[in-house]
Amino acid sequence: QVQLVESGGGLVQPGGSLRLSCAASLNMFSLYAIRWYRQAPGKQRELVAAITTTGITNYEDSVKGRFTISRDNTKNTAYLQMISLKPEDTAVYFCNAYHPSRGYWGQGTQVTVSS
């Protein structure tokens, strides 16, 4: 029954904005920390942002000040708000829900930043 589905990706010009969503069909969503990863062609997957069960956030240096991770436990959904997008942000973005006993991945959403 567990499923994570990312949405909100697309094509934007440099300097544009997108908000990604991660909808989780997951019991006890509030007990899972959430992480956003991204993977560009030919590169390894990298951690972009994370939010704990209590709302504490952490960001990779290259996105700090531009990206904001959040969660709405009433909707079982996490978000990644992205502003001032750069071409180097182009990647497939994945959400990950994790708990000490288990973790789950979505299938990703494509973000392309190009003129």
Protein Blocks (a to p, Z undefined) as FASTA:
>chain_A
ZZcddehiacddehiacddddddddehkllpccddddddehiacddfbdcdfkopacddf
klgojaccdddfklopacdddehiafklgccdddddddfkbccddebjaddddZZ
